[in-house]
Amino acid sequence: MRKTYFSTRVYKNTLREIFNDSISHTLLLFSRSKHFAFHTQVLEKRSNESRRKKSLHLIVKERFQLNDHYAGSAVQEANALLKSQKELQKMYIENKEIQLTSVKKKMKSTKRHLTILLKIKQSFVNGSPKFNQTAREQQIGHFFVVKFKFRTDIYYHAYQFEHDYLDSQIAFFKRKLGRLDFRLDRLQKQIRSLKNNSNSVVFGTKKLFKAQHTKENYQYDHQQWRKDWERSRYNQMTISGRKDAKVGNFVFCYIPETRELHFTTPDGTKIDIENLVFPYGQEQVNHAIETQMSCKNKKKYGKPIAWSVEDHGDYYIFKCIVYVPENPHKNHSRADGLLGLDLNVDHIAWSNIMQKVN
């Protein structure tokens, strides 16, 4: 199980200018390489053919002038995103199929009600009213009644029942059937589209992309939108770890004793981050790195340690992603009951569901 630990804020004004420029350039280069790797695979999937003779890793490495570690991480991030899109596609298809089943069930019920009403209407036209024994519409003596769940409507003569109730109900169910038929056709087209098409991804979020036309401050200041858009697209990178590396990663090196982080950017700049603290996981990060450093057979027992960098405008956040063993004594049994907790701003709500006792 992987767990991520966040560092404290590293403000840009505390770093050398060359460090800030190099980190910004690295984030831009890494993000563009990841975007390229992802869109290349999407286009290949849509066309069902590959137009490249080299591996995607080598193409990214040569195109963006990255070393093996940066290029491999970019391709790995693109592959992970592509995999998540496939899983989302399966989930969307399952949801649409459930909705399709529900619509078909409603259409069947609607057609049944409509058929009953049309038969009753035809019997009135023929001059001899007839009712289905299981229908809620019945004739009792000289009166016509309609039994609902919580009420019963009474009509005092055939003309009133036919025109006030039957005609309006027949028109209602026909309209409902038309809406359900439209909904059914739309769901079937959506399912076909999900199965046959490979959707791409808007890096930087669709919400921010649409905001250039919907938000007033962006409509009158397109440069500001472009600045925020590029910041959202190129603001982070994740370098995957390697279990055969001395500290679990060939790019980032964290020293637990001095709490210093060192890494080299693609342009050759050596970045030194001093006093990098993890307020909610310092011991876990130190333990993971020290265990990896002391491991003698790293290829067999080593654990990779991934690092992530995020640009938040005035400061950076560094994330350390380590492997944490799951608790073998975790109890998943519900035989004795469950305890539910709801944490709110001003109070805590809880419920205790005990085992049923006969």
KEKEMI-133270 format. One record per residue: residue number from 0; residue in one letter; x, y, z of N, C-alpha, C in turn. Coordinates in steps of 0.1 Angstrom, whole numbers. Atoms other than C-alpha are relative to their C-alpha. Layout:
<rs>
R, bake, tigu, n_px, n_py, n_pz, ca_px, ca_py, ca_pz, c_px, c_py, c_pz
R, NUM, A, X, Y, Z, X, Y, Z, X, Y, Z $
...
</rs>
This chain:
<rs>
R, bake, tigu, n_px, n_py, n_pz, ca_px, ca_py, ca_pz, c_px, c_py, c_pz
R, 0, M, 8, -12, 0, 0, 0, 0, 9, 12, 0 $
R, 1, R, -8, -12, 1, 14, 34, -10, -7, 11, 8 $
R, 2, K, 5, -11, -8, 11, 64, 13, 8, 12, -3 $
R, 3, T, -7, -13, 4, 19, 100, 5, 1, 9, 12 $
R, 4, Y, -3, -9, -11, 34, 124, 30, 3, 14, -6 $
R, 5, F, -2, -13, 5, 33, 162, 24, 10, 7, 9 $
R, 6, S, -10, -8, -7, 61, 185, 33, -6, 14, 4 $
R, 7, T, 4, -14, -3, 59, 220, 47, 2, 8, -12 $
R, 8, R, -2, -9, 12, 57, 249, 23, 14, 5, -2 $
R, 9, V, -13, -5, 3, 89, 258, 6, -2, 13, -9 $
R, 10, Y, 3, -12, 7, 85, 295, -3, 11, 3, -10 $
R, 11, K, -9, -3, 11, 101, 306, -36, 10, 11, 4 $
R, 12, N, -9, -11, -3, 116, 338, -20, 11, -5, 9 $
R, 13, T, -11, 5, -8, 137, 316, 2, 10, -8, -8 $
R, 14, L, -8, 8, 9, 153, 298, -28, 8, 10, -9 $
R, 15, R, -7, -8, 10, 179, 311, -52, -8, 1, -13 $
R, 16, E, 8, -2, 12, 165, 325, -84, 2, -10, -11 $
R, 17, I, -3, 11, 10, 183, 299, -105, -7, -13, 3 $
R, 18, F, 7, 12, -4, 166, 272, -85, -15, 1, -4 $
R, 19, N, 14, -2, 4, 131, 287, -91, -2, -2, -15 $
R, 20, D, 1, 0, 15, 138, 291, -129, 1, -15, -4 $
R, 21, S, -2, 14, 5, 151, 255, -132, -12, -9, 4 $
R, 22, I, 12, 8, -4, 122, 240, -112, -12, 2, -9 $
R, 23, S, 11, -4, 9, 97, 259, -133, 1, -6, -14 $
R, 24, H, -3, 5, 13, 113, 248, -165, -1, -16, 0 $
R, 25, T, 2, 14, -2, 114, 212, -152, -14, -5, 0 $
R, 26, L, 15, 4, 0, 77, 211, -144, -6, 2, -13 $
R, 27, L, 6, -2, 13, 69, 226, -178, 4, -12, -10 $
R, 28, L, -5, 11, 9, 91, 200, -196, -6, -13, 3 $
R, 29, F, 6, 13, -4, 78, 171, -176, -15, -1, -4 $
R, 30, S, 14, 0, 3, 42, 181, -180, -3, -2, -15 $
R, 31, R, 2, 1, 15, 45, 185, -218, 4, -14, -5 $
R, 32, S, -4, 13, 5, 63, 152, -222, -11, -10, 5 $
R, 33, K, 11, 9, -5, 35, 135, -201, -12, 2, -10 $
R, 34, H, 11, -3, 9, 8, 152, -223, 2, -7, -14 $
R, 35, F, -3, 6, 13, 26, 141, -255, -1, -15, 1 $
R, 36, A, 1, 14, -1, 29, 105, -243, -15, -5, 1 $
R, 37, F, 14, 3, -1, -8, 104, -233, -7, 1, -13 $
R, 38, H, 8, -2, 12, -22, 119, -265, 5, -9, -11 $
R, 39, T, -5, 10, 11, 1, 97, -287, -7, -13, 2 $
R, 40, Q, 7, 13, -2, -14, 66, -271, -15, 1, -4 $
R, 41, V, 14, -2, 3, -49, 80, -275, -3, 0, -15 $
R, 42, L, 1, 0, 15, -44, 87, -312, 2, -14, -6 $
R, 43, E, -2, 13, 5, -30, 53, -317, -12, -10, 2 $
R, 44, K, 12, 8, -3, -60, 37, -300, -11, 3, -9 $
R, 45, R, 11, -4, 9, -84, 57, -321, 2, -6, -14 $
R, 46, S, -3, 5, 14, -67, 47, -354, 3, -15, -1 $
R, 47, N, -4, 14, 0, -58, 12, -343, 13, -3, -7 $
R, 48, E, -13, 2, 6, -23, 16, -356, 10, 8, 6 $
R, 49, S, -11, -7, -6, 11, 27, -344, 9, 5, -12 $
R, 50, R, -8, -6, 10, 31, 51, -366, 15, 2, 4 $
R, 51, R, -14, -2, -5, 63, 50, -345, 7, -13, -1 $
R, 52, K, -9, 12, 1, 92, 26, -350, 7, -2, 13 $
R, 53, K, -6, 1, -13, 107, 33, -315, -10, -1, 11 $
R, 54, S, 9, 1, -12, 93, 28, -281, -3, 14, 4 $
R, 55, L, 4, -13, -4, 74, 57, -266, 10, 6, 10 $
R, 56, H, -11, -5, -9, 101, 60, -239, 11, 7, -7 $
R, 57, L, -11, -6, 7, 128, 67, -264, -4, 12, -8 $
R, 58, I, 5, -12, 7, 106, 91, -284, -1, 12, 9 $
R, 59, V, 1, -10, -10, 99, 111, -253, 13, 5, 4 $
R, 60, K, -14, -3, -4, 135, 110, -243, 7, 9, -10 $
R, 61, E, -7, -7, 10, 148, 123, -276, -8, 13, -3 $
R, 62, R, 7, -12, 3, 120, 148, -282, 1, 11, 10 $
R, 63, F, -1, -10, -10, 122, 166, -249, 13, 1, 7 $
R, 64, Q, -14, -1, -6, 159, 160, -241, 0, -3, 15 $
R, 65, L, 1, 4, -14, 152, 141, -209, 9, -12, 2 $
R, 66, N, -7, 12, -3, 172, 114, -192, -10, -11, 2 $
R, 67, D, 8, 12, -1, 159, 79, -186, -10, 1, 11 $
R, 68, H, 8, 0, -12, 145, 86, -152, -12, 10, -2 $
R, 69, Y, 11, -9, 3, 124, 117, -162, -9, -5, -11 $
R, 70, A, 8, 5, 11, 113, 102, -195, -9, -12, 5 $
R, 71, G, 7, 12, -5, 103, 69, -178, -11, 4, 9 $
R, 72, S, 11, -4, -9, 83, 87, -151, -11, 7, -8 $
R, 73, A, 10, -6, 8, 65, 108, -177, -9, -10, -7 $
R, 74, V, 8, 10, 7, 55, 78, -197, -8, -8, 10 $
R, 75, Q, 7, 7, -11, 45, 60, -165, -12, 7, 4 $
R, 76, E, 11, -9, -4, 23, 89, -155, -11, 0, -11 $
R, 77, A, 9, 0, 11, 7, 89, -189, -7, -13, -1 $
R, 78, N, 6, 14, 0, 1, 51, -188, -10, -1, 12 $
R, 79, A, 9, 0, -12, -15, 55, -153, -13, 8, -3 $
R, 80, L, 12, -8, 4, -38, 82, -166, -9, -7, -10 $
R, 81, L, 8, 8, 10, -48, 61, -196, -7, -12, 6 $
R, 82, K, 6, 11, -7, -55, 32, -173, -12, 4, 8 $
R, 83, S, 11, -5, -8, -77, 53, -150, -11, 4, -9 $
R, 84, Q, 10, -3, 10, -96, 65, -181, -8, -12, -4 $
R, 85, K, 7, 13, 4, -103, 29, -191, -9, -4, 11 $
R, 86, E, 8, 4, -11, -116, 22, -156, -12, 8, 1 $
R, 87, L, 12, -9, 0, -138, 53, -157, -10, -4, -11 $
R, 88, Q, 9, 4, 12, -151, 42, -191, -8, -12, 4 $
R, 89, K, 8, 12, -4, -161, 8, -177, -11, 4, 10 $
R, 90, M, 10, -4, -10, -178, 25, -147, -12, 8, -7 $
R, 91, Y, 11, -7, 7, -197, 49, -170, -9, -9, -8 $
R, 92, I, 8, 9, 7, -208, 21, -192, -10, -8, 9 $
R, 93, E, 8, 7, -10, -221, 1, -162, -11, 9, 5 $
R, 94, N, 11, -9, -5, -240, 31, -149, -10, 3, -11 $
R, 95, K, 10, -2, 11, -256, 38, -183, -8, -13, -3 $
R, 96, E, 8, 13, 2, -266, 1, -186, -10, -2, 11 $
R, 97, I, 9, 0, -11, -282, 3, -152, -12, 9, -3 $
R, 98, Q, 10, -9, 3, -301, 34, -163, -9, -5, -12 $
R, 99, L, 8, 5, 12, -311, 17, -196, -10, -11, 5 $
R, 100, T, 9, 10, -6, -325, -13, -176, -12, 6, 7 $
R, 101, S, 11, -7, -8, -345, 11, -154, -10, 6, -10 $
R, 102, V, 9, -7, 10, -359, 30, -185, -9, -11, -7 $
R, 103, K, 7, 11, 6, -369, -3, -201, -11, -5, 9 $
R, 104, K, 10, 5, -10, -387, -14, -169, -12, 10, 1 $
R, 105, K, 11, -11, 0, -406, 20, -168, -8, -1, -13 $
R, 106, M, 7, 0, 13, -415, 17, -205, -10, -12, 0 $
R, 107, K, 8, 12, 0, -429, -18, -199, -12, 3, 9 $
R, 108, S, 11, -3, -9, -450, -6, -169, -9, 11, -7 $
R, 109, T, 8, -11, 7, -462, 25, -189, -9, -6, -11 $
R, 110, K, 7, 6, 11, -472, 4, -219, -12, -9, 6 $
R, 111, R, 11, 8, -6, -492, -19, -196, -11, 8, 5 $
R, 112, H, 11, -9, -5, -511, 9, -180, -8, 7, -12 $
R, 113, L, 6, -6, 12, -517, 25, -214, -9, -10, -7 $
R, 114, T, 8, 10, 7, -530, -7, -229, -13, -2, 8 $
R, 115, I, 12, 2, -8, -555, -12, -200, -10, 12, -2 $
R, 116, L, 9, -12, 2, -568, 24, -204, -6, 0, -14 $
R, 117, L, 5, 0, 14, -571, 21, -242, -11, -11, -1 $
R, 118, K, 11, 10, 0, -592, -11, -237, -12, 5, 6 $
R, 119, I, 11, -5, -7, -614, 6, -212, -7, 11, -9 $
R, 120, K, 5, -11, 9, -618, 36, -236, -8, -6, -12 $
R, 121, Q, 7, 6, 11, -627, 13, -265, -14, -6, 4 $
R, 122, S, 12, 5, -5, -653, -4, -243, -11, 10, 2 $
R, 123, F, 9, -11, -1, -669, 30, -236, -5, 4, -14 $
R, 124, V, 4, -3, 13, -669, 37, -273, -10, -10, -6 $
R, 125, N, 10, 11, 5, -687, 4, -280, -13, 1, 8 $
R, 126, G, 13, -1, -7, -713, 13, -254, -2, -10, 11 $
R, 127, S, 0, 10, -11, -705, -15, -229, 13, 0, 8 $
R, 128, P, -13, -2, -8, -679, -4, -203, 4, -13, 6 $
R, 129, K, -6, 12, -6, -656, -33, -193, 13, 4, 7 $
R, 130, F, -12, -3, -8, -628, -32, -167, 7, -13, 3 $
R, 131, N, -9, 11, -4, -599, -54, -159, -1, -2, 15 $
R, 132, Q, 2, 3, -14, -603, -71, -126, 11, 5, 9 $
R, 133, T, -12, -4, -8, -568, -62, -114, 3, 15, -2 $
R, 134, A, -3, -14, 2, -570, -26, -126, -6, 8, 11 $
R, 135, R, 5, -9, -11, -575, 3, -102, -13, 7, -4 $
R, 136, E, 13, -6, 4, -604, 16, -123, -11, -11, 0 $
R, 137, Q, 11, 10, -1, -636, -2, -115, -14, 8, 0 $
R, 138, Q, 14, -5, 0, -674, 3, -118, -7, -6, 12 $
R, 139, I, 7, 5, -11, -694, 0, -86, -14, 6, -1 $
R, 140, G, 14, -5, 2, -731, 3, -92, -1, 10, -12 $
R, 141, H, 0, -10, 11, -737, 35, -112, 12, 9, 0 $
R, 142, F, -12, -8, -2, -704, 50, -101, 12, -6, -6 $
R, 143, F, -13, 4, 5, -669, 48, -115, 10, 5, 10 $
R, 144, V, -9, -4, -10, -641, 47, -90, 14, -3, -5 $
R, 145, V, -14, 2, 2, -603, 49, -92, 7, 0, 13 $
R, 146, K, -6, 2, -13, -584, 35, -63, 15, 3, 0 $
R, 147, F, -14, -3, -1, -550, 51, -55, 5, -6, 14 $
R, 148, K, -6, 6, -12, -527, 42, -26, -7, 7, 13 $
R, 149, F, 5, -7, -12, -540, 69, -2, -13, 7, -2 $
R, 150, R, 13, -6, 2, -573, 80, -18, -7, -7, -11 $
R, 151, T, 9, 6, 10, -602, 70, -40, -8, 11, -7 $
R, 152, D, 8, -10, 7, -617, 92, -67, -13, -7, -5 $
R, 153, I, 14, 5, 4, -654, 88, -76, -5, 9, -11 $
R, 154, Y, 6, -7, 11, -670, 97, -109, -14, -4, -1 $
R, 155, Y, 14, 3, -1, -708, 99, -110, -7, -5, -12 $
R, 156, H, 7, 5, 12, -715, 91, -146, 11, -3, -10 $
R, 157, A, -9, 5, 9, -698, 76, -176, 7, 11, -8 $
R, 158, Y, -5, -11, 7, -693, 109, -195, 12, 6, 8 $
R, 159, Q, -10, -6, -8, -674, 124, -166, 12, -9, 1 $
R, 160, F, -12, 9, -2, -652, 93, -161, 8, -1, -13 $
R, 161, E, -7, 2, 12, -644, 90, -198, 8, 12, -4 $
R, 162, H, -7, -12, 5, -635, 126, -206, 9, 7, 11 $
R, 163, D, -8, -6, -10, -622, 138, -172, 12, -9, 4 $
R, 164, Y, -10, 9, -5, -602, 107, -163, 7, -7, -12 $
R, 165, L, -6, 8, 10, -596, 84, -192, 8, 7, -11 $
R, 166, D, -7, -7, 10, -587, 109, -219, 12, 7, 5 $
R, 167, S, -12, -6, -5, -563, 128, -197, 10, -10, 4 $
R, 168, Q, -9, 10, -4, -547, 96, -184, 7, -6, -12 $
R, 169, I, -5, 6, 12, -543, 82, -219, 11, 10, -6 $
R, 170, A, -9, -10, 6, -527, 115, -231, 13, 1, 9 $
R, 171, F, -12, 0, -9, -504, 115, -200, 10, -11, -2 $
R, 172, F, -9, 11, 2, -491, 80, -205, 6, 0, -14 $
R, 173, K, -6, -1, 13, -486, 86, -242, 12, 10, 0 $
R, 174, R, -11, -10, -1, -464, 117, -234, 11, -7, 8 $
R, 175, K, -10, 7, -8, -446, 97, -208, 8, -10, -8 $
R, 176, L, -7, 10, 8, -439, 69, -232, 9, 6, -10 $
R, 177, G, -9, -7, 9, -425, 94, -257, 12, 4, 6 $
R, 178, R, -12, -4, -7, -402, 108, -232, 10, -12, 4 $
R, 179, L, -8, 11, -3, -390, 74, -221, 7, -6, -13 $
R, 180, D, -5, 4, 12, -385, 64, -257, 12, 8, -5 $
R, 181, F, -11, -10, 3, -363, 95, -263, 12, -3, 10 $
R, 182, R, -10, 3, -10, -344, 87, -231, 7, -13, -3 $
R, 183, L, -5, 13, 3, -339, 51, -242, 10, 1, -12 $
R, 184, D, -8, -2, 12, -325, 61, -276, 13, 8, 4 $
R, 185, R, -11, -7, -4, -302, 86, -260, 10, -8, 8 $
R, 186, L, -9, 9, -8, -288, 61, -235, 7, -10, -9 $
R, 187, Q, -6, 9, 9, -282, 36, -263, 11, 6, -8 $
R, 188, K, -11, -8, 8, -262, 62, -283, 12, 3, 9 $
R, 189, Q, -11, -3, -9, -242, 71, -252, 8, -12, 3 $
R, 190, I, -7, 12, -3, -233, 35, -245, 8, -4, -12 $
R, 191, R, -8, 3, 13, -222, 30, -282, 12, 9, -1 $
R, 192, S, -11, -9, 1, -202, 61, -280, 11, -3, 10 $
R, 193, L, -10, 4, -10, -185, 50, -248, 8, -12, -3 $
R, 194, K, -7, 12, 4, -177, 16, -262, 9, 2, -12 $
R, 195, N, -7, -1, 12, -164, 28, -295, 11, 11, 0 $
R, 196, N, -8, -12, 0, -147, 61, -287, 11, 0, 11 $
R, 197, S, -11, -1, -10, -114, 68, -268, 0, 15, 3 $
R, 198, N, 0, -14, -4, -119, 101, -249, 14, 4, 4 $
R, 199, S, -13, -6, -5, -90, 124, -243, -2, 7, 13 $
R, 200, V, 0, -7, -13, -82, 145, -213, 3, 14, -2 $
R, 201, V, -3, -15, 0, -82, 183, -208, 9, 2, 12 $
R, 202, F, -10, -3, -11, -50, 189, -188, -2, 15, 4 $
R, 203, G, 3, -13, -5, -57, 219, -166, -15, 2, 4 $
R, 204, T, 14, 1, -4, -94, 209, -160, -9, 7, -11 $
R, 205, K, 10, -6, 10, -124, 215, -183, -6, 13, 6 $
R, 206, K, 6, -11, -6, -138, 239, -157, 8, 13, -3 $
R, 207, L, -8, -12, 3, -109, 263, -161, 1, 4, -14 $
R, 208, F, -1, -2, 14, -108, 259, -198, -13, 8, -5 $
R, 209, K, 12, -6, 4, -145, 269, -201, -1, 14, 7 $
R, 210, A, 1, -13, -7, -139, 298, -176, 4, 12, -8 $
R, 211, Q, -4, -11, 8, -123, 319, -203, -12, 6, -7 $
R, 212, H, 12, -5, 6, -158, 323, -218, -11, 3, 10 $
R, 213, T, 11, -1, -9, -179, 322, -187, 2, 10, 12 $
R, 214, K, -3, -9, -11, -161, 342, -160, 3, 14, -5 $
R, 215, E, -1, -14, 5, -162, 380, -164, 15, 5, 1 $
R, 216, N, -14, -5, -1, -126, 386, -151, 9, -6, -11 $
R, 217, Y, -8, 6, 11, -113, 362, -178, -4, 5, -14 $
R, 218, Q, 5, -5, 13, -135, 376, -206, 7, 13, -4 $
R, 219, Y, -6, -13, 2, -119, 410, -202, 15, 0, 1 $
R, 220, D, -15, 1, -2, -84, 398, -194, 4, -14, -4 $
R, 221, H, -3, 14, 5, -75, 368, -216, 14, -4, 4 $
R, 222, Q, -14, 4, -4, -38, 370, -207, 0, -6, 14 $
R, 223, Q, 0, 6, -14, -47, 364, -170, -5, -14, 0 $
R, 224, W, 5, 13, 1, -67, 334, -180, 11, -10, -5 $
R, 225, R, -11, 8, 6, -38, 321, -201, 10, -3, 10 $
R, 226, K, -10, 2, -11, -15, 326, -172, -4, -11, 10 $
R, 227, D, 5, 9, -10, -37, 307, -148, -2, -14, -7 $
R, 228, W, 2, 13, 8, -44, 280, -175, 13, -8, -1 $
R, 229, E, -13, 7, 1, -7, 273, -180, 5, -4, 13 $
R, 230, R, -4, 4, -14, -1, 273, -143, -7, -13, 4 $
R, 231, S, 8, 12, -3, -28, 247, -139, 5, -13, -8 $
R, 232, R, -4, 12, 8, -14, 225, -167, 14, -4, 3 $
R, 233, Y, -15, 3, -2, 23, 227, -158, 4, 2, 14 $
R, 234, N, -4, -4, -13, 24, 228, -121, 4, -12, 9 $
R, 235, Q, -4, 11, -9, 34, 193, -109, 7, -11, -9 $
R, 236, M, -6, 12, 7, 55, 162, -117, 2, -10, 11 $
R, 237, T, -3, 11, -9, 60, 129, -101, 10, -9, -6 $
R, 238, I, -11, 8, 5, 92, 109, -104, -1, -13, 8 $
R, 239, S, 2, 13, -6, 87, 72, -98, 13, -5, 6 $
R, 240, G, -12, 6, -7, 110, 53, -75, 5, -12, -6 $
R, 241, R, -6, 12, 4, 133, 24, -81, 5, -8, 12 $
R, 242, K, -3, 8, -12, 138, -4, -56, 15, -3, 0 $
R, 243, D, -15, 3, 0, 175, -9, -67, 8, 13, 2 $
R, 244, A, -7, -12, -3, 183, 28, -60, 5, 0, 14 $
R, 245, K, -6, 0, -14, 204, 36, -29, -11, 6, 10 $
R, 246, V, 10, -6, -8, 176, 59, -15, -14, -2, -5 $
R, 247, G, 13, 3, 6, 148, 44, -35, -4, 9, -12 $
R, 248, N, 3, -9, 11, 150, 71, -62, 13, 5, -6 $
R, 249, F, -12, -4, 6, 176, 79, -88, 1, 15, -3 $
R, 250, V, 0, -14, 2, 166, 116, -91, 1, 8, 14 $
R, 251, F, 1, -7, -13, 157, 127, -55, 8, -7, 10 $
R, 252, C, -7, 6, -11, 179, 121, -26, -3, 9, 13 $
R, 253, Y, 3, -7, -12, 167, 130, 9, 8, -6, 11 $
R, 254, I, -9, 4, -11, 190, 130, 39, -8, 2, 13 $
R, 255, P, 8, -1, -12, 170, 122, 71, 7, 8, 11 $
R, 256, E, -7, -7, -11, 198, 135, 95, -1, 15, -1 $
R, 257, T, 0, -15, 2, 200, 170, 80, -13, 5, -6 $
R, 258, R, 13, -4, 6, 165, 170, 64, 2, 9, -12 $
R, 259, E, -3, -7, 12, 180, 181, 31, -5, -8, -12 $
R, 260, L, 4, 7, 12, 166, 172, -3, 8, 5, -12 $
R, 261, H, -8, -3, 12, 188, 171, -34, -5, -7, -12 $
R, 262, F, 4, 7, 13, 179, 165, -70, 6, 9, -11 $
R, 263, T, -5, -6, 12, 192, 174, -105, -10, 1, -10 $
R, 264, T, 10, -3, 10, 169, 190, -131, 6, -4, -14 $
R, 265, P, -5, 4, 13, 171, 180, -168, 10, 9, -6 $
R, 266, D, -9, -10, 6, 191, 212, -176, 14, -1, 8 $
R, 267, G, -12, 2, -7, 218, 200, -151, 2, 8, 13 $
R, 268, T, 0, -8, -13, 210, 224, -122, -2, -9, 12 $
R, 269, K, 1, 8, -12, 216, 208, -88, -8, 8, 10 $
R, 270, I, 8, -7, -9, 188, 218, -65, 2, -5, 14 $
R, 271, D, -2, 4, -14, 193, 218, -27, -11, 7, 8 $
R, 272, I, 11, -5, -8, 163, 222, -5, 3, -3, 15 $
R, 273, E, -4, 2, -14, 172, 228, 32, -12, 0, 9 $
R, 274, N, 10, 1, -10, 152, 219, 62, -14, -3, -5 $
R, 275, L, 12, 4, 5, 125, 201, 44, -7, -10, 10 $
R, 276, V, 6, 7, -11, 101, 188, 71, -13, -6, -5 $
R, 277, F, 13, 6, 2, 72, 164, 69, -8, 0, 13 $
R, 278, P, 6, -1, -14, 49, 175, 98, -9, -12, 3 $
R, 279, Y, 9, 11, -3, 26, 145, 95, 6, -13, -7 $
R, 280, G, -6, 12, 6, 50, 116, 86, 15, 1, 0 $
R, 281, Q, -15, -1, 1, 86, 126, 93, 6, -13, 4 $
R, 282, E, -6, 12, -4, 93, 94, 111, -2, -11, -10 $
R, 283, Q, 2, 10, 10, 77, 73, 84, 9, 2, -12 $
R, 284, V, -9, -3, 11, 97, 90, 57, 15, -4, 3 $
R, 285, N, -14, 3, -5, 130, 87, 77, 2, -15, 0 $
R, 286, H, -1, 15, -2, 123, 50, 84, 0, -6, -14 $
R, 287, A, 0, 6, 13, 115, 42, 47, 14, 2, -7 $
R, 288, I, -13, -3, 6, 147, 59, 35, 12, -7, 6 $
R, 289, E, -10, 7, -7, 169, 45, 62, 0, -15, -2 $
R, 290, T, 2, 14, 3, 155, 10, 56, 5, -3, -14 $
R, 291, Q, -5, 2, 13, 162, 13, 19, 15, 1, -1 $
R, 292, M, -14, -1, 0, 197, 25, 25, 8, -11, 6 $
R, 293, S, -7, 11, -7, 206, -3, 49, -3, -14, -7 $
R, 294, C, 4, 13, 7, 190, -30, 26, 12, -4, -9 $
R, 295, K, -12, 4, 8, 218, -51, 11, -4, -6, -13 $
R, 296, N, 5, 6, 13, 198, -70, -15, -12, 8, -5 $
R, 297, K, 10, -9, 4, 179, -41, -30, -9, -5, -11 $
R, 298, K, 8, 5, 11, 168, -59, -61, -11, -10, 4 $
R, 299, K, 10, 9, -5, 149, -84, -40, -9, 5, 11 $
R, 300, Y, 7, -5, -11, 139, -66, -9, -2, 15, 1 $
R, 301, G, 1, -15, 0, 142, -29, -18, -14, 5, -3 $
R, 302, K, 13, -6, 2, 112, -6, -19, 2, 14, -7 $
R, 303, P, -1, -13, 7, 108, 23, -44, -6, 11, 8 $
R, 304, I, 5, -12, -7, 103, 58, -30, -2, 11, -11 $
R, 305, A, 3, -10, 11, 86, 82, -54, -1, 14, 7 $
R, 306, W, 1, -14, -5, 87, 120, -51, -8, 8, -10 $
R, 307, S, 9, -9, 8, 63, 147, -63, 3, 14, 4 $
R, 308, V, -2, -14, -2, 67, 184, -67, -12, 7, -6 $
R, 309, E, 12, -7, 4, 38, 208, -69, 3, 15, 2 $
R, 310, D, -2, -14, -1, 40, 245, -77, -14, 7, 3 $
R, 311, H, 12, -7, -4, 14, 266, -58, 1, 15, 0 $
R, 312, G, -1, -14, 2, 23, 300, -70, 12, 6, 8 $
R, 313, D, -10, -6, -8, 43, 315, -41, 9, -11, 7 $
R, 314, Y, -8, 10, -8, 56, 282, -27, -1, -14, -7 $
R, 315, Y, 1, 14, 5, 63, 245, -35, -4, -9, 11 $
R, 316, I, 3, 11, -9, 50, 214, -19, 7, -13, -5 $
R, 317, F, -6, 13, 4, 71, 182, -20, -7, -11, 7 $
R, 318, K, 7, 11, -5, 55, 149, -15, 9, -13, -1 $
R, 319, C, -8, 13, -1, 72, 116, -5, -10, -11, 0 $
R, 320, I, 9, 11, 1, 54, 85, -16, 7, -13, 3 $
R, 321, V, -7, 12, -5, 64, 54, 3, -9, -12, 1 $
R, 322, Y, 8, 12, -2, 52, 18, 6, -1, -3, 15 $
R, 323, V, 2, 3, -15, 36, 11, 40, -7, -14, 0 $
R, 324, P, 7, 14, -1, 27, -26, 49, -13, 2, 6 $
R, 325, E, 13, 0, -6, -9, -32, 56, -1, -7, 13 $
R, 326, N, 1, 6, -13, -20, -41, 90, -6, -14, -1 $
R, 327, P, 5, 13, 2, -23, -79, 90, -11, -4, 10 $
R, 328, H, 10, 3, -10, -46, -78, 121, -13, 8, -2 $
R, 329, K, 12, -8, 3, -72, -55, 105, -12, -9, -1 $
R, 330, N, 12, 8, -1, -107, -69, 112, -10, 5, -10 $
R, 331, H, 10, -4, 9, -131, -68, 83, -14, -7, 2 $
R, 332, S, 12, 7, -3, -158, -89, 99, -11, 9, 5 $
R, 333, R, 12, -7, -5, -193, -75, 104, -9, -8, 8 $
R, 334, A, 8, 10, -7, -206, -104, 124, -5, 6, 13 $
R, 335, D, 3, -5, -13, -206, -85, 157, -6, 14, -1 $
R, 336, G, 6, -13, 1, -220, -52, 143, 10, 10, -6 $
R, 337, L, -8, -11, 7, -207, -19, 129, -1, 13, 9 $
R, 338, L, 0, -13, -7, -198, 15, 144, 2, 10, -11 $
R, 339, G, -1, -10, 10, -204, 45, 122, 2, 14, 6 $
R, 340, L, -4, -13, -5, -189, 80, 127, -2, 10, -11 $
R, 341, D, 2, -11, 9, -198, 113, 111, 6, 13, 7 $
R, 342, L, -7, -11, -6, -173, 141, 118, -5, 13, -6 $
R, 343, N, 5, -13, 5, -189, 176, 115, 8, 11, 6 $
R, 344, V, -8, -12, -5, -177, 211, 122, -2, 2, 15 $
R, 345, D, 3, -3, -13, -195, 215, 155, -4, -12, 9 $
R, 346, H, 3, 11, -8, -203, 180, 166, 4, -13, -7 $
R, 347, I, -3, 13, 5, -196, 143, 161, -13, -9, 2 $
R, 348, A, 12, 9, -1, -225, 119, 153, 5, -14, -2 $
R, 349, W, -4, 14, 1, -221, 82, 158, -12, -9, 2 $
R, 350, S, 10, 10, -1, -242, 51, 155, 6, -14, 3 $
R, 351, N, -5, 13, -4, -237, 16, 169, -10, -11, -4 $
R, 352, I, 9, 10, 5, -253, -13, 150, 5, -14, 6 $
R, 353, M, -4, 12, -7, -251, -44, 173, -5, -12, -8 $
R, 354, Q, 4, 13, 5, -254, -80, 164, -15, -3, 4 $
R, 355, K, 13, 3, -3, -290, -92, 162, -1, -12, 10 $
R, 356, V, 1, 10, -10, -299, -113, 193, -15, -5, 0 $
R, 357, N, 14, 6, 0, -329, -137, 191, -4, -3, 14 $
</rs>
